[in-house]
Amino acid sequence: MSKKPRISFWIVTGMSGAGKSQVINCFEDFGFFCVDNLPVTLVPKMAELCAQSGRPLQQVALGIDIREGGFLRDLFETIENIQKQGVDCRILFLDADDKTLIRRFSETRRRHPLGTSVRKGVTEERRRLLKIKEHADKIIDTSNLTPSDLKLVLSRLLKTPIQQDMHISVQSFGFKYGLPPEADLVWDVRFMPNPNYIPHLREKTGLDKSVRQYVLSTPEAKRFGKKFFALVFNSLPHYAREGKSYLTVAIGCTGGRHRSVVMATALKEHLTRKGVPADVHHRDISR
């Protein structure tokens, strides 16, 4: 009989303004099923549903904050009960210094959930949450963390490499039809010899072997490919660290049928050989 997979719950809570919504988004990027502002009374039901659903709901992050009425009274008892059911439940407490919290509320012009002045609300909330902070499995102070820093901290906590989470797309296009609006990086390969001026290659595309051989055999393509492919590959960890979930590299030539198609395909193949999953799309190849 196969062993039943263990369910992992992270209760994400802490000071209002410390970044709970941002953290929930990060958990979601890492493949967790996430529910924000879930009433504590529904946590056991959530655990029950996860046990019945199997693999899709093995990893769950639940956002719970001070606005939940029975917050402190019921949370510890609820966690103890679902742990008895075999759920691995941990508390992640988000904090920040008072000055930072007050500044964030001032910038967003949001009311503090306790309904008083921001300064008094922060003080009262810190008092109320002292017990849960003391029992937290992990405390993260977000005072000096950027969103990308916070995602990196979480990736280390969860032992989830960020780069595996970033989707990389390579796209060829023709400048005569406009820039791809979704592109993060745009490269122009119109400096390469154009197969369009070779009679037996004109009607073919960059997916044809003869066109590919023509483009990649040129000194320009050899020099460019070596440096450009290395540049893209070595930049990926830095883009991932900034919290990007998607990265689109667009390579353009005049019409988007020959040179850009060859180089986009070659880049995709290079990344694949390096162990980085990527897909390729040729926007204008049929025009």
Secondary structure, 3 states (H helix, E strand, C coil): CCCCCCCEEEEEEECCCCCHHHHHHHHHHCCCEEEECCCHHHHHHHHHHHHHHCHHHCEEEEECCCCCCCHHHHHHHHHHHHHHCCCEEEEEEEECCHHHHHHHHHHHCCCCCCCCCHHHHHHHHHHHCHHHHHCCCEEEECCCCCHHHHHHHHHHHHCCCCHHHCEEEEEEEEHHHCCCCCCCEEEECCCCCCHHHCCCCCCCCCCCHHHHHHHHCCHHHHHHHHHHHHHHHHHHHHHHHCCCCEEEEEEEECCCCCHHHHHHHHHHHHHHHCCCCEEEEECCCCC
